[in-house]
Each structure stands twice: as C-alpha cells, then as structure tokens.
C-alpha cells in the first residue's frame, strides 16, 4: 500500500489559503518592476507580475500570454534562440531541476514534466552532464532581443516550513537585473524611464 501524503493538499483558491495568497500578491507587486513568476512543483506558471508578463510578451509575443506556461519549458525551449548563454544557463537550470526533485519518480506530474524537458533539443545531453559548460556563480541568464541584451539573475522565494503539500511545492522565481543596462531596459519596459 502506498504511503499517504504527509500533509494535506489544499487548493490555493481555498479560503484556508488566504494568508498564502496575500503573501504571494504582496511579493509579486513589491517585486515590480522586476519580473517574478509563481510556480508549482513542476514549474507550471500559476501567476506572474506585470513585469514578467511584459517580458514574455516582448520575447514571445502577446498571444503567448493566453496559453498555459511552464517556465522551465519556456527557458529551455521557446526562449532558447534568444538566450545568449543558453548552454551554461540550461545546464545550471537542469541541475537545479534535478535538485528540486523534478526528476523524482514519486509524482506522476513531475515525472511527466521532466520527461517533456528531456525531449527538447540538446536537453538530454546537458541533463546527463555531457559537455555541460560551467555557469557563473549566480547563473545569470542573458536574453538578446531587438539588438539589445537583458541580463537577469534568478532568485527563489519559498514558504518556510509549510504544512500543506500545495505550499510545499510552491515557489516564486524572482529575477533581478544583472547590470545597469538591464535595469534601465526593465524600467523602460515598465514605463518608468
């Protein structure tokens, strides 16, 4: 008999999750004008602040916002042509995904997400460590679009000691500009410069 989940799993829309929703809303709004995404355990985007939505719209077109998003698939697949340092960033991202348990066999949804990633071009070799370049210490991602570059440093925010499976798998991927030019570009996109 399989083990029962250690914690209950409550839908984020449930009234019992009001504090968590408020915290998420505060983090997303206070992180402006820098992009931030709320993700579940398999990197599905549950919410995003205005800056993140603007960035996706600029990089992939406004219509991309109307379809479900998985941040890992976007970074390793859809956005690949625009990521200047894709091999190093992708290798680091895959190491992190493995560490986050994305390759875990215990959760069918997570396992399916990992299998889907490995089907992307060149991803399986990088996941195996074959020829994977060493990323910088902060794993910067550099985008090139319309003859400009945007450097972002990823950070992760998670609830400490959550007693609910939904919150345990929830995290916020918040990006910071890695240099003054990237800061100015994000401010300009936000209409603030």
Secondary structure in CASP SS format (residue, H / E / C, confidence):
PFRMAT SS
TARGET T0000
AUTHOR 0000-0000-0000
METHOD secondary structure of the structure
MODEL  1
X C 1.00
X C 1.00
X C 1.00
X C 1.00
X C 1.00
X C 1.00
X C 1.00
X C 1.00
X C 1.00
X C 1.00
X C 1.00
X C 1.00
X C 1.00
X C 1.00
X H 1.00
X H 1.00
X H 1.00
X H 1.00
X H 1.00
X H 1.00
X H 1.00
X H 1.00
X H 1.00
X H 1.00
X H 1.00
X H 1.00
X H 1.00
X H 1.00
X H 1.00
X H 1.00
X C 1.00
X C 1.00
X C 1.00
X C 1.00
X C 1.00
X E 1.00
X E 1.00
X E 1.00
X E 1.00
X C 1.00
X C 1.00
X C 1.00
X C 1.00
X E 1.00
X E 1.00
X E 1.00
X E 1.00
X E 1.00
X C 1.00
X H 1.00
X H 1.00
X H 1.00
X H 1.00
X H 1.00
X H 1.00
X H 1.00
X H 1.00
X H 1.00
X H 1.00
X H 1.00
X C 1.00
X H 1.00
X H 1.00
X H 1.00
X H 1.00
X H 1.00
X C 1.00
X C 1.00
X C 1.00
X E 1.00
X H 1.00
X H 1.00
X H 1.00
X H 1.00
X H 1.00
X H 1.00
X H 1.00
X H 1.00
X C 1.00
X H 1.00
X H 1.00
X H 1.00
X E 1.00
X C 1.00
X C 1.00
X H 1.00
X H 1.00
X H 1.00
X H 1.00
X H 1.00
X H 1.00
X H 1.00
X H 1.00
X H 1.00
X H 1.00
X H 1.00
X H 1.00
X H 1.00
X H 1.00
X C 1.00
X C 1.00
X C 1.00
X C 1.00
X C 1.00
X C 1.00
X C 1.00
X C 1.00
X H 1.00
X H 1.00
X H 1.00
X H 1.00
X H 1.00
X H 1.00
X H 1.00
X H 1.00
X H 1.00
X H 1.00
X H 1.00
X C 1.00
X C 1.00
X C 1.00
X C 1.00
X H 1.00
X H 1.00
X H 1.00
X H 1.00
X H 1.00
X C 1.00
X C 1.00
X C 1.00
X C 1.00
X C 1.00
X C 1.00
X C 1.00
X C 1.00
X C 1.00
X C 1.00
X C 1.00
X C 1.00
X C 1.00
X E 1.00
X E 1.00
X E 1.00
X E 1.00
X E 1.00
X C 1.00
X C 1.00
X E 1.00
X E 1.00
X E 1.00
X E 1.00
X E 1.00
X E 1.00
X E 1.00
X E 1.00
X E 1.00
X E 1.00
X E 1.00
X C 1.00
X C 1.00
X C 1.00
X C 1.00
X C 1.00
X C 1.00
X H 1.00
X H 1.00
X H 1.00
X H 1.00
X H 1.00
X C 1.00
X E 1.00
X E 1.00
X E 1.00
X E 1.00
X E 1.00
X E 1.00
X E 1.00
X C 1.00
X C 1.00
X H 1.00
X H 1.00
X H 1.00
X H 1.00
X H 1.00
X H 1.00
X H 1.00
X H 1.00
X H 1.00
X H 1.00
X C 1.00
X C 1.00
X C 1.00
X C 1.00
END
